Amino acid sequence: MAKPDVITLTGLRAFGYHGVFDFERREGQEFIVDLVVGLDMRPAAHSDDVADTVDYGALATDVTAIVTGEPLNLIEALAERIADAVLRHPLVQVVTVTVHKPSAPIPTEFGDVTVTLTRERA
């Protein structure tokens, strides 16, 4: 199988209440999500019809709903939940999700914390 074409959505920001500490669940913080979505874009390229591709606006809406939704302890679990939602779009073959937690409660100066995972359609 050929390597799929990709849609990349970076820097999607949403406020959520994920974390293992009570204050994270109470106060919340901003999370940033990047997606790399693999699919065959040839049908859309030929038809020029959004129905033949993945609507990245819909992806952004789905991801925002997950980040702002039910709190999870780990950003690993958040990334998995996002990947599952993206793979529910029927044209998606593979997705790489990166969740950034730039305000993670780490007791030393740092730039960012990320978790990245890749999932394929079964």
Secondary structure, DSSP 4 states (H G I P E B T S, - for coil): -PPPEEEEEEEEEEEE--SSSHHHHHH-EEEEEEEEEEE--HHHHHH--GGGS--HHHHHHHHHHHHTSS--S-HHHHHHHHHHHHHTSTT--EEEEEEE-TT---SS--S--EEEEEEE--
